[in-house]
Amino acid sequence: MAGASISVTINDQAVVRGFEQLTRLMTNTRPVMAAIGTELVASTHMRFVTQQDPDGQPWHILNPTYAEGKRNTRILTESGRLRDSINSRPGNDQVLVGTNVIYAAPHQFGAVIEPKSASHLFFRMGGELVVAKKVTLPARPFLGISSDDQTSIAEIVFEFVERYSTRH
C-alpha cells in the first residue's frame, strides 16, 4: 500500500499462544486474519468520526482559516475518500491494514511541504492567496491498534480457537 500502512506486532502472550494453537488446528488461517482486518478497518473508520488517534488523543485542530472554507467540519474528511479507502489484505499469518491514497502518509505521520522547483508555495485559503516557503502538516494518526482493538483481536482469535477446537 503506497499511501500509508503500519506494522504492529501483537505482544499479548495469550493471544500469541491462541494463534499458535490455531495454526495447529487450521491449515489456512486467512479467515482469522480477514476477521481481524474487518474489525480494524471498522475501528479505523470510527476514528474519522471521533477525530482521535488510536490512543484516544484528539487530532490536531485545523487551521481556522482553512476550516472556514471546508465543506465538511470534520478533520481529515472533506470528500471521504481517505476514510473510504481504508482496507485490509489478509494473509496466512498477517493482515495489512492501510490505504493507497497518496496523501495518507503526510496525514498519518505529519509532513513539511516545500516547493520543488519554485521559491515559494502558492495556494488559496479563506479566499486569499497564500505565499509560503513551506507548510507543516501535523501528524493526525488514523491507523494503529487501540486498546479496544487489542481486546477485539484477542476475542476473534479465541473465538476461532473455540470454534476449531470443538471440530477436532
Chimera marker file (.cmm) of the C-alpha trace (Angstrom):
<marker_set name="trace">
<marker id="1" x="0.000" y="0.000" z="0.000" r="1" g="1" b="0" radius="0.5"/>
<marker id="2" x="1.772" y="3.093" z="-1.232" r="1" g="1" b="0" radius="0.5"/>
<marker id="3" x="-0.323" y="5.614" z="0.734" r="1" g="1" b="0" radius="0.5"/>
<marker id="4" x="0.106" y="4.621" z="4.372" r="1" g="1" b="0" radius="0.5"/>
<marker id="5" x="0.278" y="1.440" z="6.350" r="1" g="1" b="0" radius="0.5"/>
<marker id="6" x="1.849" y="0.444" z="9.623" r="1" g="1" b="0" radius="0.5"/>
<marker id="7" x="3.208" y="-2.753" z="11.079" r="1" g="1" b="0" radius="0.5"/>
<marker id="8" x="2.117" y="-3.838" z="14.522" r="1" g="1" b="0" radius="0.5"/>
<marker id="9" x="3.149" y="-6.958" z="16.394" r="1" g="1" b="0" radius="0.5"/>
<marker id="10" x="0.796" y="-8.381" z="18.988" r="1" g="1" b="0" radius="0.5"/>
<marker id="11" x="2.734" y="-8.915" z="22.214" r="1" g="1" b="0" radius="0.5"/>
<marker id="12" x="-0.106" y="-10.331" z="24.296" r="1" g="1" b="0" radius="0.5"/>
<marker id="13" x="1.253" y="-13.804" z="25.077" r="1" g="1" b="0" radius="0.5"/>
<marker id="14" x="-2.208" y="-15.356" z="25.466" r="1" g="1" b="0" radius="0.5"/>
<marker id="15" x="-3.178" y="-14.130" z="22.008" r="1" g="1" b="0" radius="0.5"/>
<marker id="16" x="0.126" y="-15.337" z="20.554" r="1" g="1" b="0" radius="0.5"/>
<marker id="17" x="-0.423" y="-18.777" z="22.130" r="1" g="1" b="0" radius="0.5"/>
<marker id="18" x="-4.017" y="-18.781" z="20.867" r="1" g="1" b="0" radius="0.5"/>
<marker id="19" x="-2.847" y="-18.041" z="17.338" r="1" g="1" b="0" radius="0.5"/>
<marker id="20" x="-0.164" y="-20.738" z="17.602" r="1" g="1" b="0" radius="0.5"/>
<marker id="21" x="-2.882" y="-23.173" z="18.671" r="1" g="1" b="0" radius="0.5"/>
<marker id="22" x="-4.950" y="-22.106" z="15.670" r="1" g="1" b="0" radius="0.5"/>
<marker id="23" x="-2.083" y="-22.810" z="13.292" r="1" g="1" b="0" radius="0.5"/>
<marker id="24" x="-2.090" y="-26.389" z="14.575" r="1" g="1" b="0" radius="0.5"/>
<marker id="25" x="-5.874" y="-26.660" z="14.133" r="1" g="1" b="0" radius="0.5"/>
<marker id="26" x="-6.194" y="-24.879" z="10.788" r="1" g="1" b="0" radius="0.5"/>
<marker id="27" x="-4.041" y="-25.202" z="7.706" r="1" g="1" b="0" radius="0.5"/>
<marker id="28" x="-5.354" y="-21.863" z="6.428" r="1" g="1" b="0" radius="0.5"/>
<marker id="29" x="-5.567" y="-19.049" z="8.993" r="1" g="1" b="0" radius="0.5"/>
<marker id="30" x="-6.539" y="-16.463" z="6.386" r="1" g="1" b="0" radius="0.5"/>
<marker id="31" x="-10.161" y="-16.399" z="7.712" r="1" g="1" b="0" radius="0.5"/>
<marker id="32" x="-8.881" y="-15.320" z="11.137" r="1" g="1" b="0" radius="0.5"/>
<marker id="33" x="-6.777" y="-12.592" z="9.558" r="1" g="1" b="0" radius="0.5"/>
<marker id="34" x="-9.731" y="-11.487" z="7.417" r="1" g="1" b="0" radius="0.5"/>
<marker id="35" x="-11.911" y="-11.180" z="10.538" r="1" g="1" b="0" radius="0.5"/>
<marker id="36" x="-9.211" y="-9.172" z="12.312" r="1" g="1" b="0" radius="0.5"/>
<marker id="37" x="-8.805" y="-6.971" z="9.230" r="1" g="1" b="0" radius="0.5"/>
<marker id="38" x="-12.535" y="-6.292" z="9.042" r="1" g="1" b="0" radius="0.5"/>
<marker id="39" x="-12.536" y="-5.273" z="12.708" r="1" g="1" b="0" radius="0.5"/>
<marker id="40" x="-9.512" y="-2.983" z="12.294" r="1" g="1" b="0" radius="0.5"/>
<marker id="41" x="-10.981" y="-1.285" z="9.205" r="1" g="1" b="0" radius="0.5"/>
<marker id="42" x="-14.202" y="-0.578" z="11.143" r="1" g="1" b="0" radius="0.5"/>
<marker id="43" x="-12.198" y="0.754" z="14.077" r="1" g="1" b="0" radius="0.5"/>
<marker id="44" x="-10.171" y="2.987" z="11.766" r="1" g="1" b="0" radius="0.5"/>
<marker id="45" x="-13.366" y="4.309" z="10.157" r="1" g="1" b="0" radius="0.5"/>
<marker id="46" x="-14.640" y="5.219" z="13.627" r="1" g="1" b="0" radius="0.5"/>
<marker id="47" x="-11.547" y="7.375" z="14.198" r="1" g="1" b="0" radius="0.5"/>
<marker id="48" x="-12.730" y="9.649" z="11.397" r="1" g="1" b="0" radius="0.5"/>
<marker id="49" x="-15.942" y="10.140" z="13.410" r="1" g="1" b="0" radius="0.5"/>
<marker id="50" x="-14.294" y="10.622" z="16.817" r="1" g="1" b="0" radius="0.5"/>
<marker id="51" x="-11.335" y="12.523" z="15.276" r="1" g="1" b="0" radius="0.5"/>
<marker id="52" x="-8.932" y="10.770" z="17.620" r="1" g="1" b="0" radius="0.5"/>
<marker id="53" x="-5.769" y="8.745" z="17.188" r="1" g="1" b="0" radius="0.5"/>
<marker id="54" x="-5.560" y="5.084" z="18.265" r="1" g="1" b="0" radius="0.5"/>
<marker id="55" x="-4.532" y="6.160" z="21.777" r="1" g="1" b="0" radius="0.5"/>
<marker id="56" x="-7.674" y="8.291" z="22.117" r="1" g="1" b="0" radius="0.5"/>
<marker id="57" x="-5.882" y="11.620" z="21.735" r="1" g="1" b="0" radius="0.5"/>
<marker id="58" x="-7.732" y="14.283" z="19.705" r="1" g="1" b="0" radius="0.5"/>
<marker id="59" x="-6.267" y="15.074" z="16.313" r="1" g="1" b="0" radius="0.5"/>
<marker id="60" x="-4.505" y="18.421" z="15.983" r="1" g="1" b="0" radius="0.5"/>
<marker id="61" x="-7.094" y="21.126" z="15.216" r="1" g="1" b="0" radius="0.5"/>
<marker id="62" x="-7.370" y="22.585" z="11.738" r="1" g="1" b="0" radius="0.5"/>
<marker id="63" x="-6.002" y="25.966" z="10.788" r="1" g="1" b="0" radius="0.5"/>
<marker id="64" x="-9.044" y="28.230" z="11.438" r="1" g="1" b="0" radius="0.5"/>
<marker id="65" x="-8.779" y="29.931" z="8.036" r="1" g="1" b="0" radius="0.5"/>
<marker id="66" x="-8.663" y="26.554" z="6.288" r="1" g="1" b="0" radius="0.5"/>
<marker id="67" x="-11.552" y="25.252" z="8.421" r="1" g="1" b="0" radius="0.5"/>
<marker id="68" x="-13.788" y="28.155" z="7.355" r="1" g="1" b="0" radius="0.5"/>
<marker id="69" x="-13.601" y="27.119" z="3.706" r="1" g="1" b="0" radius="0.5"/>
<marker id="70" x="-14.140" y="23.385" z="4.202" r="1" g="1" b="0" radius="0.5"/>
<marker id="71" x="-17.361" y="21.741" z="3.061" r="1" g="1" b="0" radius="0.5"/>
<marker id="72" x="-17.148" y="19.266" z="5.943" r="1" g="1" b="0" radius="0.5"/>
<marker id="73" x="-16.380" y="20.281" z="9.520" r="1" g="1" b="0" radius="0.5"/>
<marker id="74" x="-14.603" y="17.022" z="10.388" r="1" g="1" b="0" radius="0.5"/>
<marker id="75" x="-10.821" y="16.816" z="10.358" r="1" g="1" b="0" radius="0.5"/>
<marker id="76" x="-9.367" y="14.567" z="7.586" r="1" g="1" b="0" radius="0.5"/>
<marker id="77" x="-12.793" y="14.418" z="5.991" r="1" g="1" b="0" radius="0.5"/>
<marker id="78" x="-13.525" y="16.597" z="3.012" r="1" g="1" b="0" radius="0.5"/>
<marker id="79" x="-14.725" y="14.140" z="0.391" r="1" g="1" b="0" radius="0.5"/>
<marker id="80" x="-14.485" y="10.960" z="2.497" r="1" g="1" b="0" radius="0.5"/>
<marker id="81" x="-12.006" y="9.434" z="0.050" r="1" g="1" b="0" radius="0.5"/>
<marker id="82" x="-9.284" y="8.817" z="2.639" r="1" g="1" b="0" radius="0.5"/>
<marker id="83" x="-11.669" y="7.189" z="5.121" r="1" g="1" b="0" radius="0.5"/>
<marker id="84" x="-13.347" y="5.116" z="2.432" r="1" g="1" b="0" radius="0.5"/>
<marker id="85" x="-10.012" y="3.911" z="1.055" r="1" g="1" b="0" radius="0.5"/>
<marker id="86" x="-9.023" y="2.117" z="4.274" r="1" g="1" b="0" radius="0.5"/>
<marker id="87" x="-8.894" y="-1.587" z="3.519" r="1" g="1" b="0" radius="0.5"/>
<marker id="88" x="-7.359" y="-4.826" z="4.710" r="1" g="1" b="0" radius="0.5"/>
<marker id="89" x="-5.480" y="-7.597" z="2.960" r="1" g="1" b="0" radius="0.5"/>
<marker id="90" x="-5.375" y="-10.820" z="4.931" r="1" g="1" b="0" radius="0.5"/>
<marker id="91" x="-2.512" y="-13.263" z="4.638" r="1" g="1" b="0" radius="0.5"/>
<marker id="92" x="-1.945" y="-16.559" z="6.415" r="1" g="1" b="0" radius="0.5"/>
<marker id="93" x="-0.036" y="-15.030" z="9.333" r="1" g="1" b="0" radius="0.5"/>
<marker id="94" x="-0.643" y="-11.299" z="8.962" r="1" g="1" b="0" radius="0.5"/>
<marker id="95" x="-3.184" y="-8.726" z="7.884" r="1" g="1" b="0" radius="0.5"/>
<marker id="96" x="-2.255" y="-5.454" z="6.225" r="1" g="1" b="0" radius="0.5"/>
<marker id="97" x="-4.497" y="-2.502" z="7.027" r="1" g="1" b="0" radius="0.5"/>
<marker id="98" x="-3.933" y="0.751" z="5.215" r="1" g="1" b="0" radius="0.5"/>
<marker id="99" x="-4.695" y="2.840" z="2.169" r="1" g="1" b="0" radius="0.5"/>
<marker id="100" x="-3.168" y="3.591" z="-1.200" r="1" g="1" b="0" radius="0.5"/>
<marker id="101" x="-4.298" y="7.235" z="-1.184" r="1" g="1" b="0" radius="0.5"/>
<marker id="102" x="-1.174" y="9.269" z="-1.900" r="1" g="1" b="0" radius="0.5"/>
<marker id="103" x="-1.872" y="11.941" z="0.717" r="1" g="1" b="0" radius="0.5"/>
<marker id="104" x="-2.472" y="9.429" z="3.531" r="1" g="1" b="0" radius="0.5"/>
<marker id="105" x="1.140" y="9.272" z="4.742" r="1" g="1" b="0" radius="0.5"/>
<marker id="106" x="1.509" y="13.050" z="5.306" r="1" g="1" b="0" radius="0.5"/>
<marker id="107" x="-1.682" y="12.985" z="7.386" r="1" g="1" b="0" radius="0.5"/>
<marker id="108" x="-0.709" y="9.842" z="9.334" r="1" g="1" b="0" radius="0.5"/>
<marker id="109" x="2.890" y="10.822" z="10.061" r="1" g="1" b="0" radius="0.5"/>
<marker id="110" x="2.948" y="14.600" z="9.518" r="1" g="1" b="0" radius="0.5"/>
<marker id="111" x="4.993" y="16.346" z="6.829" r="1" g="1" b="0" radius="0.5"/>
<marker id="112" x="6.720" y="19.522" z="5.809" r="1" g="1" b="0" radius="0.5"/>
<marker id="113" x="5.730" y="20.556" z="2.296" r="1" g="1" b="0" radius="0.5"/>
<marker id="114" x="8.259" y="22.661" z="0.415" r="1" g="1" b="0" radius="0.5"/>
<marker id="115" x="8.315" y="23.776" z="-3.213" r="1" g="1" b="0" radius="0.5"/>
<marker id="116" x="10.326" y="21.542" z="-5.551" r="1" g="1" b="0" radius="0.5"/>
<marker id="117" x="11.046" y="23.955" z="-8.362" r="1" g="1" b="0" radius="0.5"/>
<marker id="118" x="9.821" y="27.348" z="-7.160" r="1" g="1" b="0" radius="0.5"/>
<marker id="119" x="10.895" y="29.693" z="-4.422" r="1" g="1" b="0" radius="0.5"/>
<marker id="120" x="7.514" y="29.557" z="-2.659" r="1" g="1" b="0" radius="0.5"/>
<marker id="121" x="4.270" y="27.617" z="-2.418" r="1" g="1" b="0" radius="0.5"/>
<marker id="122" x="1.205" y="29.416" z="-3.753" r="1" g="1" b="0" radius="0.5"/>
<marker id="123" x="-2.322" y="28.382" z="-2.762" r="1" g="1" b="0" radius="0.5"/>
<marker id="124" x="-5.664" y="29.840" z="-1.747" r="1" g="1" b="0" radius="0.5"/>
<marker id="125" x="-7.117" y="29.660" z="1.729" r="1" g="1" b="0" radius="0.5"/>
<marker id="126" x="-10.065" y="31.644" z="3.012" r="1" g="1" b="0" radius="0.5"/>
<marker id="127" x="-10.406" y="33.313" z="-0.377" r="1" g="1" b="0" radius="0.5"/>
<marker id="128" x="-6.930" y="34.803" z="-0.097" r="1" g="1" b="0" radius="0.5"/>
<marker id="129" x="-3.728" y="33.967" z="-1.924" r="1" g="1" b="0" radius="0.5"/>
<marker id="130" x="-1.146" y="32.480" z="0.449" r="1" g="1" b="0" radius="0.5"/>
<marker id="131" x="2.553" y="32.551" z="-0.368" r="1" g="1" b="0" radius="0.5"/>
<marker id="132" x="4.722" y="30.378" z="1.885" r="1" g="1" b="0" radius="0.5"/>
<marker id="133" x="8.228" y="28.915" z="1.879" r="1" g="1" b="0" radius="0.5"/>
<marker id="134" x="6.861" y="25.765" z="3.498" r="1" g="1" b="0" radius="0.5"/>
<marker id="135" x="3.749" y="24.323" z="5.112" r="1" g="1" b="0" radius="0.5"/>
<marker id="136" x="3.845" y="21.949" z="8.073" r="1" g="1" b="0" radius="0.5"/>
<marker id="137" x="1.108" y="19.319" z="8.353" r="1" g="1" b="0" radius="0.5"/>
<marker id="138" x="0.822" y="17.928" z="11.880" r="1" g="1" b="0" radius="0.5"/>
<marker id="139" x="0.534" y="14.157" z="12.276" r="1" g="1" b="0" radius="0.5"/>
<marker id="140" x="-3.051" y="13.009" z="12.699" r="1" g="1" b="0" radius="0.5"/>
<marker id="141" x="-2.686" y="9.240" z="13.107" r="1" g="1" b="0" radius="0.5"/>
<marker id="142" x="-5.711" y="7.271" z="11.972" r="1" g="1" b="0" radius="0.5"/>
<marker id="143" x="-4.006" y="3.885" z="11.533" r="1" g="1" b="0" radius="0.5"/>
<marker id="144" x="-2.953" y="1.897" z="14.574" r="1" g="1" b="0" radius="0.5"/>
<marker id="145" x="-4.091" y="-0.502" z="17.243" r="1" g="1" b="0" radius="0.5"/>
<marker id="146" x="-6.024" y="0.874" z="20.197" r="1" g="1" b="0" radius="0.5"/>
<marker id="147" x="-6.508" y="-0.975" z="23.473" r="1" g="1" b="0" radius="0.5"/>
<marker id="148" x="-10.066" y="-1.762" z="22.296" r="1" g="1" b="0" radius="0.5"/>
<marker id="149" x="-8.580" y="-3.156" z="19.070" r="1" g="1" b="0" radius="0.5"/>
<marker id="150" x="-6.265" y="-5.385" z="21.106" r="1" g="1" b="0" radius="0.5"/>
<marker id="151" x="-9.266" y="-6.713" z="23.001" r="1" g="1" b="0" radius="0.5"/>
<marker id="152" x="-11.164" y="-7.307" z="19.750" r="1" g="1" b="0" radius="0.5"/>
<marker id="153" x="-8.200" y="-9.140" z="18.211" r="1" g="1" b="0" radius="0.5"/>
<marker id="154" x="-7.967" y="-11.381" z="21.283" r="1" g="1" b="0" radius="0.5"/>
<marker id="155" x="-11.703" y="-12.117" z="21.145" r="1" g="1" b="0" radius="0.5"/>
<marker id="156" x="-11.507" y="-13.003" z="17.453" r="1" g="1" b="0" radius="0.5"/>
<marker id="157" x="-8.531" y="-15.337" z="17.959" r="1" g="1" b="0" radius="0.5"/>
<marker id="158" x="-10.123" y="-17.055" z="20.973" r="1" g="1" b="0" radius="0.5"/>
<marker id="159" x="-13.476" y="-17.440" z="19.162" r="1" g="1" b="0" radius="0.5"/>
<marker id="160" x="-11.683" y="-19.173" z="16.285" r="1" g="1" b="0" radius="0.5"/>
<marker id="161" x="-9.762" y="-21.384" z="18.730" r="1" g="1" b="0" radius="0.5"/>
<marker id="162" x="-13.011" y="-22.394" z="20.413" r="1" g="1" b="0" radius="0.5"/>
<marker id="163" x="-14.785" y="-22.994" z="17.113" r="1" g="1" b="0" radius="0.5"/>
<marker id="164" x="-11.990" y="-25.098" z="15.623" r="1" g="1" b="0" radius="0.5"/>
<marker id="165" x="-11.149" y="-26.944" z="18.873" r="1" g="1" b="0" radius="0.5"/>
<marker id="166" x="-14.652" y="-28.384" z="19.050" r="1" g="1" b="0" radius="0.5"/>
<marker id="167" x="-14.341" y="-29.685" z="15.469" r="1" g="1" b="0" radius="0.5"/>
<marker id="168" x="-11.222" y="-31.717" z="16.178" r="1" g="1" b="0" radius="0.5"/>
<link id1="1" id2="2" r="1" g="1" b="0" radius="0.2"/>
<link id1="2" id2="3" r="1" g="1" b="0" radius="0.2"/>
<link id1="3" id2="4" r="1" g="1" b="0" radius="0.2"/>
<link id1="4" id2="5" r="1" g="1" b="0" radius="0.2"/>
<link id1="5" id2="6" r="1" g="1" b="0" radius="0.2"/>
<link id1="6" id2="7" r="1" g="1" b="0" radius="0.2"/>
<link id1="7" id2="8" r="1" g="1" b="0" radius="0.2"/>
<link id1="8" id2="9" r="1" g="1" b="0" radius="0.2"/>
<link id1="9" id2="10" r="1" g="1" b="0" radius="0.2"/>
<link id1="10" id2="11" r="1" g="1" b="0" radius="0.2"/>
<link id1="11" id2="12" r="1" g="1" b="0" radius="0.2"/>
<link id1="12" id2="13" r="1" g="1" b="0" radius="0.2"/>
<link id1="13" id2="14" r="1" g="1" b="0" radius="0.2"/>
<link id1="14" id2="15" r="1" g="1" b="0" radius="0.2"/>
<link id1="15" id2="16" r="1" g="1" b="0" radius="0.2"/>
<link id1="16" id2="17" r="1" g="1" b="0" radius="0.2"/>
<link id1="17" id2="18" r="1" g="1" b="0" radius="0.2"/>
<link id1="18" id2="19" r="1" g="1" b="0" radius="0.2"/>
<link id1="19" id2="20" r="1" g="1" b="0" radius="0.2"/>
<link id1="20" id2="21" r="1" g="1" b="0" radius="0.2"/>
<link id1="21" id2="22" r="1" g="1" b="0" radius="0.2"/>
<link id1="22" id2="23" r="1" g="1" b="0" radius="0.2"/>
<link id1="23" id2="24" r="1" g="1" b="0" radius="0.2"/>
<link id1="24" id2="25" r="1" g="1" b="0" radius="0.2"/>
<link id1="25" id2="26" r="1" g="1" b="0" radius="0.2"/>
<link id1="26" id2="27" r="1" g="1" b="0" radius="0.2"/>
<link id1="27" id2="28" r="1" g="1" b="0" radius="0.2"/>
<link id1="28" id2="29" r="1" g="1" b="0" radius="0.2"/>
<link id1="29" id2="30" r="1" g="1" b="0" radius="0.2"/>
<link id1="30" id2="31" r="1" g="1" b="0" radius="0.2"/>
<link id1="31" id2="32" r="1" g="1" b="0" radius="0.2"/>
<link id1="32" id2="33" r="1" g="1" b="0" radius="0.2"/>
<link id1="33" id2="34" r="1" g="1" b="0" radius="0.2"/>
<link id1="34" id2="35" r="1" g="1" b="0" radius="0.2"/>
<link id1="35" id2="36" r="1" g="1" b="0" radius="0.2"/>
<link id1="36" id2="37" r="1" g="1" b="0" radius="0.2"/>
<link id1="37" id2="38" r="1" g="1" b="0" radius="0.2"/>
<link id1="38" id2="39" r="1" g="1" b="0" radius="0.2"/>
<link id1="39" id2="40" r="1" g="1" b="0" radius="0.2"/>
<link id1="40" id2="41" r="1" g="1" b="0" radius="0.2"/>
<link id1="41" id2="42" r="1" g="1" b="0" radius="0.2"/>
<link id1="42" id2="43" r="1" g="1" b="0" radius="0.2"/>
<link id1="43" id2="44" r="1" g="1" b="0" radius="0.2"/>
<link id1="44" id2="45" r="1" g="1" b="0" radius="0.2"/>
<link id1="45" id2="46" r="1" g="1" b="0" radius="0.2"/>
<link id1="46" id2="47" r="1" g="1" b="0" radius="0.2"/>
<link id1="47" id2="48" r="1" g="1" b="0" radius="0.2"/>
<link id1="48" id2="49" r="1" g="1" b="0" radius="0.2"/>
<link id1="49" id2="50" r="1" g="1" b="0" radius="0.2"/>
<link id1="50" id2="51" r="1" g="1" b="0" radius="0.2"/>
<link id1="51" id2="52" r="1" g="1" b="0" radius="0.2"/>
<link id1="52" id2="53" r="1" g="1" b="0" radius="0.2"/>
<link id1="53" id2="54" r="1" g="1" b="0" radius="0.2"/>
<link id1="54" id2="55" r="1" g="1" b="0" radius="0.2"/>
<link id1="55" id2="56" r="1" g="1" b="0" radius="0.2"/>
<link id1="56" id2="57" r="1" g="1" b="0" radius="0.2"/>
<link id1="57" id2="58" r="1" g="1" b="0" radius="0.2"/>
<link id1="58" id2="59" r="1" g="1" b="0" radius="0.2"/>
<link id1="59" id2="60" r="1" g="1" b="0" radius="0.2"/>
<link id1="60" id2="61" r="1" g="1" b="0" radius="0.2"/>
<link id1="61" id2="62" r="1" g="1" b="0" radius="0.2"/>
<link id1="62" id2="63" r="1" g="1" b="0" radius="0.2"/>
<link id1="63" id2="64" r="1" g="1" b="0" radius="0.2"/>
<link id1="64" id2="65" r="1" g="1" b="0" radius="0.2"/>
<link id1="65" id2="66" r="1" g="1" b="0" radius="0.2"/>
<link id1="66" id2="67" r="1" g="1" b="0" radius="0.2"/>
<link id1="67" id2="68" r="1" g="1" b="0" radius="0.2"/>
<link id1="68" id2="69" r="1" g="1" b="0" radius="0.2"/>
<link id1="69" id2="70" r="1" g="1" b="0" radius="0.2"/>
<link id1="70" id2="71" r="1" g="1" b="0" radius="0.2"/>
<link id1="71" id2="72" r="1" g="1" b="0" radius="0.2"/>
<link id1="72" id2="73" r="1" g="1" b="0" radius="0.2"/>
<link id1="73" id2="74" r="1" g="1" b="0" radius="0.2"/>
<link id1="74" id2="75" r="1" g="1" b="0" radius="0.2"/>
<link id1="75" id2="76" r="1" g="1" b="0" radius="0.2"/>
<link id1="76" id2="77" r="1" g="1" b="0" radius="0.2"/>
<link id1="77" id2="78" r="1" g="1" b="0" radius="0.2"/>
<link id1="78" id2="79" r="1" g="1" b="0" radius="0.2"/>
<link id1="79" id2="80" r="1" g="1" b="0" radius="0.2"/>
<link id1="80" id2="81" r="1" g="1" b="0" radius="0.2"/>
<link id1="81" id2="82" r="1" g="1" b="0" radius="0.2"/>
<link id1="82" id2="83" r="1" g="1" b="0" radius="0.2"/>
<link id1="83" id2="84" r="1" g="1" b="0" radius="0.2"/>
<link id1="84" id2="85" r="1" g="1" b="0" radius="0.2"/>
<link id1="85" id2="86" r="1" g="1" b="0" radius="0.2"/>
<link id1="86" id2="87" r="1" g="1" b="0" radius="0.2"/>
<link id1="87" id2="88" r="1" g="1" b="0" radius="0.2"/>
<link id1="88" id2="89" r="1" g="1" b="0" radius="0.2"/>
<link id1="89" id2="90" r="1" g="1" b="0" radius="0.2"/>
<link id1="90" id2="91" r="1" g="1" b="0" radius="0.2"/>
<link id1="91" id2="92" r="1" g="1" b="0" radius="0.2"/>
<link id1="92" id2="93" r="1" g="1" b="0" radius="0.2"/>
<link id1="93" id2="94" r="1" g="1" b="0" radius="0.2"/>
<link id1="94" id2="95" r="1" g="1" b="0" radius="0.2"/>
<link id1="95" id2="96" r="1" g="1" b="0" radius="0.2"/>
<link id1="96" id2="97" r="1" g="1" b="0" radius="0.2"/>
<link id1="97" id2="98" r="1" g="1" b="0" radius="0.2"/>
<link id1="98" id2="99" r="1" g="1" b="0" radius="0.2"/>
<link id1="99" id2="100" r="1" g="1" b="0" radius="0.2"/>
<link id1="100" id2="101" r="1" g="1" b="0" radius="0.2"/>
<link id1="101" id2="102" r="1" g="1" b="0" radius="0.2"/>
<link id1="102" id2="103" r="1" g="1" b="0" radius="0.2"/>
<link id1="103" id2="104" r="1" g="1" b="0" radius="0.2"/>
<link id1="104" id2="105" r="1" g="1" b="0" radius="0.2"/>
<link id1="105" id2="106" r="1" g="1" b="0" radius="0.2"/>
<link id1="106" id2="107" r="1" g="1" b="0" radius="0.2"/>
<link id1="107" id2="108" r="1" g="1" b="0" radius="0.2"/>
<link id1="108" id2="109" r="1" g="1" b="0" radius="0.2"/>
<link id1="109" id2="110" r="1" g="1" b="0" radius="0.2"/>
<link id1="110" id2="111" r="1" g="1" b="0" radius="0.2"/>
<link id1="111" id2="112" r="1" g="1" b="0" radius="0.2"/>
<link id1="112" id2="113" r="1" g="1" b="0" radius="0.2"/>
<link id1="113" id2="114" r="1" g="1" b="0" radius="0.2"/>
<link id1="114" id2="115" r="1" g="1" b="0" radius="0.2"/>
<link id1="115" id2="116" r="1" g="1" b="0" radius="0.2"/>
<link id1="116" id2="117" r="1" g="1" b="0" radius="0.2"/>
<link id1="117" id2="118" r="1" g="1" b="0" radius="0.2"/>
<link id1="118" id2="119" r="1" g="1" b="0" radius="0.2"/>
<link id1="119" id2="120" r="1" g="1" b="0" radius="0.2"/>
<link id1="120" id2="121" r="1" g="1" b="0" radius="0.2"/>
<link id1="121" id2="122" r="1" g="1" b="0" radius="0.2"/>
<link id1="122" id2="123" r="1" g="1" b="0" radius="0.2"/>
<link id1="123" id2="124" r="1" g="1" b="0" radius="0.2"/>
<link id1="124" id2="125" r="1" g="1" b="0" radius="0.2"/>
<link id1="125" id2="126" r="1" g="1" b="0" radius="0.2"/>
<link id1="126" id2="127" r="1" g="1" b="0" radius="0.2"/>
<link id1="127" id2="128" r="1" g="1" b="0" radius="0.2"/>
<link id1="128" id2="129" r="1" g="1" b="0" radius="0.2"/>
<link id1="129" id2="130" r="1" g="1" b="0" radius="0.2"/>
<link id1="130" id2="131" r="1" g="1" b="0" radius="0.2"/>
<link id1="131" id2="132" r="1" g="1" b="0" radius="0.2"/>
<link id1="132" id2="133" r="1" g="1" b="0" radius="0.2"/>
<link id1="133" id2="134" r="1" g="1" b="0" radius="0.2"/>
<link id1="134" id2="135" r="1" g="1" b="0" radius="0.2"/>
<link id1="135" id2="136" r="1" g="1" b="0" radius="0.2"/>
<link id1="136" id2="137" r="1" g="1" b="0" radius="0.2"/>
<link id1="137" id2="138" r="1" g="1" b="0" radius="0.2"/>
<link id1="138" id2="139" r="1" g="1" b="0" radius="0.2"/>
<link id1="139" id2="140" r="1" g="1" b="0" radius="0.2"/>
<link id1="140" id2="141" r="1" g="1" b="0" radius="0.2"/>
<link id1="141" id2="142" r="1" g="1" b="0" radius="0.2"/>
<link id1="142" id2="143" r="1" g="1" b="0" radius="0.2"/>
<link id1="143" id2="144" r="1" g="1" b="0" radius="0.2"/>
<link id1="144" id2="145" r="1" g="1" b="0" radius="0.2"/>
<link id1="145" id2="146" r="1" g="1" b="0" radius="0.2"/>
<link id1="146" id2="147" r="1" g="1" b="0" radius="0.2"/>
<link id1="147" id2="148" r="1" g="1" b="0" radius="0.2"/>
<link id1="148" id2="149" r="1" g="1" b="0" radius="0.2"/>
<link id1="149" id2="150" r="1" g="1" b="0" radius="0.2"/>
<link id1="150" id2="151" r="1" g="1" b="0" radius="0.2"/>
<link id1="151" id2="152" r="1" g="1" b="0" radius="0.2"/>
<link id1="152" id2="153" r="1" g="1" b="0" radius="0.2"/>
<link id1="153" id2="154" r="1" g="1" b="0" radius="0.2"/>
<link id1="154" id2="155" r="1" g="1" b="0" radius="0.2"/>
<link id1="155" id2="156" r="1" g="1" b="0" radius="0.2"/>
<link id1="156" id2="157" r="1" g="1" b="0" radius="0.2"/>
<link id1="157" id2="158" r="1" g="1" b="0" radius="0.2"/>
<link id1="158" id2="159" r="1" g="1" b="0" radius="0.2"/>
<link id1="159" id2="160" r="1" g="1" b="0" radius="0.2"/>
<link id1="160" id2="161" r="1" g="1" b="0" radius="0.2"/>
<link id1="161" id2="162" r="1" g="1" b="0" radius="0.2"/>
<link id1="162" id2="163" r="1" g="1" b="0" radius="0.2"/>
<link id1="163" id2="164" r="1" g="1" b="0" radius="0.2"/>
<link id1="164" id2="165" r="1" g="1" b="0" radius="0.2"/>
<link id1="165" id2="166" r="1" g="1" b="0" radius="0.2"/>
<link id1="166" id2="167" r="1" g="1" b="0" radius="0.2"/>
<link id1="167" id2="168" r="1" g="1" b="0" radius="0.2"/>
</marker_set>
